[in-house]
Amino acid sequence: MIFGNKRKEQRFLDAVVAFEAAVRSQDGERAQRAQRQLYRHFQDAAEHELTQAGPRLAALLPQVPPGPDGAVAVAVGACTERGADPAACAPHVLDGLARTLAAAERFCERWAATGGGEFPDPEQQPDAALFDRVGRETAVAWLTLHQWEMASVAMLNHAAVRTSLDAGTRTALFQALRSVEEASGHDFKCLAYALLVLDDEPLVVLHRPTGTGYALRMSGVGDTFQLHTLLADVLIGGGHVPGRAPSAEEAAVCRDQPGQVHTTGAFNLVTPAGDWVWNEGTPSDIPVVDGVRLLVLDPPPYERSWPAGRFFPHMTGDLVLERVLAPEEARRLLAGCVIKDA
């Protein structure tokens, strides 16, 4: 019985070994069979299998043909969500994302050049004429881009991956994604927001009603809804400004706890120029002034509520108060901020 259980636990890793051998020998039929076994045994895989499989499958991605590589990338992402090292997997996944985005950009260009029309739905079986119209490589890139989005977000959920991604690569990925979104009219919001996440990012916040200011640092905050709740927790919950503080549960789900909890907004977030910073956006929308992001908190013009939580459920978020600004510094910064009429 003991040996039987042990053997059963190895079935996923056995499928990985078979898939590696098939890919390296360029045996398409064997690779397909092994890939089916990967999916069949993934759910019951033991932790040690997943931790080994993630980096091994990731390392194979450059050798897997376009099309199947997207599904393998998703499997790598699933392994990281269950314990595989994202830092070991991410370089291969993000390289694959870059290749796929470049080919998807060419797809958009060829689609427009050959008559345009509504873009093919990646969730539907493609018409064979699609490949004749734009070429197989570019068509496959478009059809699998959503898979690369899932896999890449699974990598970017981890701070170690985000902080190791150089600014040039991140910018290039984001610009390529925006190009595809604009040309196709399709939304890849999860990937866009993941590429915009800030880590160890200084943030100066001015509370206009009290004339006070605060130097904070944020990491892993996926959208401004999440930041709004964390600001209320740190500043109101910390006794620095008046208002309704979020409950412990509301704050916790915005940091590292699962789920969502109803909350009510405490502020109106505005830029120094007086423009609203919408909760639906990301903290990257907050402008940089003299080298640091600067945000003004006004009273809310009306009551707004939403389910507090994390845009990325697997991404840990945090906001830390580093110091309270001296009154003179807060006054000087507020003097340069505009109040716009509603």
C-alpha positions in Angstrom: 0.0 0.0 0.0 2.8 2.4 0.9 4.6 1.7 -2.4 1.4 2.0 -4.3 0.7 5.5 -3.0 4.2 6.6 -3.6 4.0 5.5 -7.2 0.6 7.2 -7.7 2.1 10.5 -6.4 4.8 10.3 -9.1 2.4 10.2 -12.1 2.6 13.9 -12.7 6.4 14.0 -12.6 6.5 10.9 -14.8 4.4 12.8 -17.4 6.8 15.7 -17.1 9.8 13.4 -17.8 7.9 11.9 -20.8 7.1 15.4 -22.1 10.7 16.5 -21.8 11.9 13.5 -23.8 9.3 14.0 -26.5 10.0 17.7 -26.9 13.7 17.2 -27.1 13.4 14.5 -29.6 10.8 16.6 -31.5 8.3 13.8 -31.4 5.0 15.7 -31.8 2.7 12.7 -31.1 4.5 11.6 -28.0 4.6 15.2 -26.8 0.8 15.5 -27.2 0.2 12.2 -25.3 2.5 13.3 -22.5 0.9 16.7 -22.3 -2.5 15.1 -21.9 -1.1 13.1 -19.0 0.3 16.3 -17.4 -3.2 17.8 -17.3 -4.8 14.5 -16.2 -2.5 14.1 -13.1 -1.9 17.8 -12.2 -4.7 18.0 -9.6 -3.4 15.0 -7.6 0.3 16.0 -7.9 2.3 16.1 -4.7 4.1 19.3 -3.7 7.5 17.9 -4.4 6.4 17.0 -8.0 5.1 20.5 -8.6 8.2 22.3 -7.2 10.4 20.2 -9.6 8.0 20.4 -12.6 7.6 24.2 -12.7 11.2 25.1 -13.6 11.6 22.0 -15.8 8.5 22.8 -17.9 9.5 26.5 -18.0 13.0 25.6 -19.4 11.3 23.6 -22.2 9.2 26.6 -23.4 11.7 27.8 -26.0 11.6 24.3 -27.6 7.8 23.9 -27.6 6.2 24.9 -30.9 3.9 28.0 -30.9 0.4 27.0 -29.9 1.2 24.2 -27.4 3.7 26.5 -25.7 0.8 28.7 -24.4 -0.8 25.7 -22.7 2.6 24.7 -21.2 3.1 28.2 -19.9 -0.3 28.0 -18.2 0.8 24.7 -16.6 4.0 26.4 -15.4 1.9 29.2 -13.8 -0.3 26.6 -12.1 2.8 25.0 -10.7 4.0 28.3 -9.2 0.6 28.8 -7.6 1.1 25.5 -5.8 4.7 26.0 -4.7 7.1 26.0 -7.6 9.8 28.7 -7.5 8.5 31.7 -9.6 11.9 33.2 -9.9 13.2 30.1 -11.7 10.2 30.0 -14.0 9.5 33.6 -14.8 12.4 34.4 -17.2 11.2 31.7 -19.6 7.6 32.6 -19.3 8.2 36.4 -19.7 10.5 35.7 -22.7 7.6 33.7 -24.2 5.2 36.5 -23.5 7.5 39.0 -25.3 7.7 36.7 -28.4 3.9 36.2 -28.4 3.2 39.9 -28.0 5.5 40.8 -30.9 3.8 38.2 -33.1 0.4 39.4 -31.9 1.3 42.9 -33.0 2.1 41.6 -36.5 -1.2 39.7 -36.4 -3.1 43.0 -35.8 -1.2 44.7 -38.6 -2.0 41.9 -41.1 -5.6 41.6 -40.0 -6.1 45.3 -40.7 -4.2 45.1 -44.0 -6.3 42.2 -45.2 -9.7 43.8 -44.6 -10.1 44.1 -40.9 -13.3 43.2 -39.2 -14.1 41.7 -35.9 -11.1 39.9 -34.4 -11.3 36.1 -34.0 -12.4 34.9 -30.6 -9.5 33.0 -29.0 -12.0 30.9 -27.1 -13.6 29.6 -30.3 -12.3 27.0 -32.8 -10.5 29.0 -35.4 -11.5 28.9 -39.0 -8.8 27.4 -41.2 -9.0 30.5 -43.5 -7.6 32.5 -40.6 -4.1 30.9 -41.0 -4.1 31.5 -44.8 -5.1 35.1 -44.3 -2.5 36.3 -41.7 0.0 33.4 -41.5 0.1 30.6 -38.9 2.7 32.1 -36.5 0.8 35.4 -36.1 -2.6 33.7 -35.9 -1.4 31.3 -33.2 0.1 34.3 -31.2 -3.3 36.0 -31.2 -5.1 32.8 -30.3 -2.8 32.0 -27.4 -2.2 35.5 -26.0 -4.8 35.0 -23.2 -2.9 31.9 -22.1 0.4 33.8 -21.9 -1.5 36.5 -19.9 -2.6 33.9 -17.3 0.9 32.5 -17.1 2.6 35.8 -16.8 0.3 37.1 -14.2 1.0 34.0 -12.1 4.7 35.0 -12.3 4.1 38.7 -11.6 2.1 37.9 -8.5 5.4 37.5 -6.8 7.5 40.4 -5.6 10.7 38.6 -6.4 9.7 38.4 -10.0 8.5 42.0 -10.3 11.5 43.5 -8.6 13.9 41.5 -10.8 12.3 42.7 -14.0 14.3 45.6 -15.3 12.4 48.8 -16.2 13.2 48.5 -19.9 11.8 45.0 -20.3 8.7 46.0 -18.3 8.1 49.1 -20.4 8.6 47.1 -23.6 6.1 44.5 -22.5 3.5 47.1 -21.5 3.9 49.1 -24.7 3.5 46.0 -26.8 0.4 45.0 -24.9 -1.1 48.4 -25.3 -0.4 48.3 -29.0 -2.3 45.0 -29.3 -5.2 46.3 -27.1 -5.6 49.5 -29.1 -5.4 47.7 -32.5 -7.7 44.8 -31.5 -10.2 46.5 -29.1 -9.6 43.5 -26.8 -8.8 44.1 -23.1 -5.9 42.3 -21.3 -6.5 44.2 -18.1 -5.0 41.6 -15.7 -1.7 41.6 -17.5 -1.7 45.4 -17.9 -2.3 46.0 -14.2 0.3 43.4 -13.2 2.9 45.1 -15.3 2.0 48.4 -13.6 2.3 47.2 -10.0 4.8 49.2 -7.9 7.1 47.8 -5.3 8.9 49.5 -2.5 7.5 52.7 -4.0 7.6 56.0 -1.9 4.3 57.8 -1.7 3.6 61.2 -0.1 0.0 61.8 0.9 -1.4 65.2 1.9 -4.7 65.3 3.9 -6.1 68.6 2.9 -8.8 69.0 5.7 -6.2 68.7 8.5 -3.3 70.2 6.6 -1.1 67.2 7.5 1.2 65.1 5.4 2.6 61.5 5.5 5.4 59.7 3.8 4.5 56.1 3.1 5.8 53.2 1.1 3.6 50.8 -1.0 4.2 47.4 -2.5 2.1 44.9 -4.4 -1.0 47.1 -4.6 -3.0 46.0 -7.7 -5.5 48.8 -8.0 -6.5 52.0 -6.4 -9.5 50.5 -4.7 -7.0 48.5 -2.7 -4.8 51.5 -2.0 -7.8 53.6 -0.9 -8.7 51.0 1.8 -5.1 50.7 2.9 -4.8 54.5 3.2 -7.8 54.6 5.4 -6.5 51.8 7.5 -3.0 53.4 8.0 -4.2 57.0 8.4 -7.6 56.8 10.0 -7.0 53.5 11.8 -3.6 54.8 13.0 -5.3 57.9 14.6 -3.6 60.4 12.3 -6.8 61.8 10.5 -10.5 61.7 11.4 -13.0 59.4 9.7 -14.3 55.9 9.5 -11.5 53.4 9.7 -11.8 50.1 7.9 -12.4 47.0 10.0 -9.5 44.7 10.6 -11.1 42.3 8.1 -11.3 45.0 5.5 -7.7 45.8 5.8 -6.5 42.2 6.0 -8.1 41.2 2.7 -6.2 44.1 1.1 -2.9 42.8 2.4 -2.7 39.0 2.4 -6.0 37.4 3.5 -8.4 35.7 1.0 -11.8 37.0 0.1 -13.6 40.3 -0.1 -15.4 42.5 2.6 -17.7 45.4 2.0 -16.2 48.8 2.7 -17.0 52.5 2.3 -14.6 55.1 0.9 -13.1 57.5 3.3 -11.5 60.0 0.9 -11.6 61.6 -2.5 -8.2 60.9 -4.1 -6.9 63.8 -6.3 -3.6 64.8 -8.0 -1.7 68.0 -7.0 -3.3 69.4 -10.2 -6.8 68.8 -8.8 -7.8 65.9 -11.0 -9.5 62.8 -9.5 -7.5 59.6 -9.1 -10.1 57.0 -9.9 -10.3 53.9 -7.7 -10.7 51.8 -10.9 -7.2 52.7 -12.0 -3.8 51.8 -10.5 -1.4 53.5 -8.1 0.8 54.2 -11.1 -1.8 56.9 -12.0 -0.6 59.0 -9.1 1.8 61.6 -10.6 5.5 61.9 -9.6 6.4 65.3 -8.3 10.0 66.1 -7.5 10.9 62.4 -7.7 8.1 61.0 -5.5 4.4 60.2 -6.1 2.2 62.8 -4.5 -1.4 62.3 -3.6 -4.0 64.6 -2.0 -6.9 63.4 0.1 -10.1 65.4 0.1 -13.4 64.6 1.8 -15.5 62.3 -0.4 -18.1 64.3 -2.4 -20.6 61.4 -2.0 -20.6 57.9 -0.4 -18.9 55.2 -2.4 -18.7 51.6 -1.4 -17.1 48.5 -2.9 -15.9 45.0 -2.0 -12.5 45.5 -0.3 -9.9 43.0 -1.4 -7.1 42.5 -3.8 -7.3 42.8 -7.6 -4.7 40.0 -7.7 -5.8 37.4 -5.1 -2.4 35.8 -5.1 -0.4 39.0 -4.7 0.5 40.3 -1.2 0.0 44.0 -0.9 1.2 46.4 1.8 1.3 50.1 2.7 3.6 51.3 5.5 3.7 54.7 7.2 7.4 55.8 7.4 7.0 59.2 8.9 4.6 62.1 9.5 5.7 65.2 7.6 6.7 68.3 9.6 3.9 70.9 9.6 6.0 73.3 7.5 6.7 70.6 4.9 3.1 69.7 4.6 2.0 73.3 4.3 4.5 73.9 1.6 3.4 70.9 -0.5 -0.3 71.7 0.0 0.3 75.3 -1.1 1.4 74.0 -4.5 -1.8 71.8 -4.9 -4.8 73.0 -6.8 -8.4 72.8 -5.7 -10.8 72.3 -8.7 -14.4 73.2 -8.6 -16.6 70.1 -8.6 
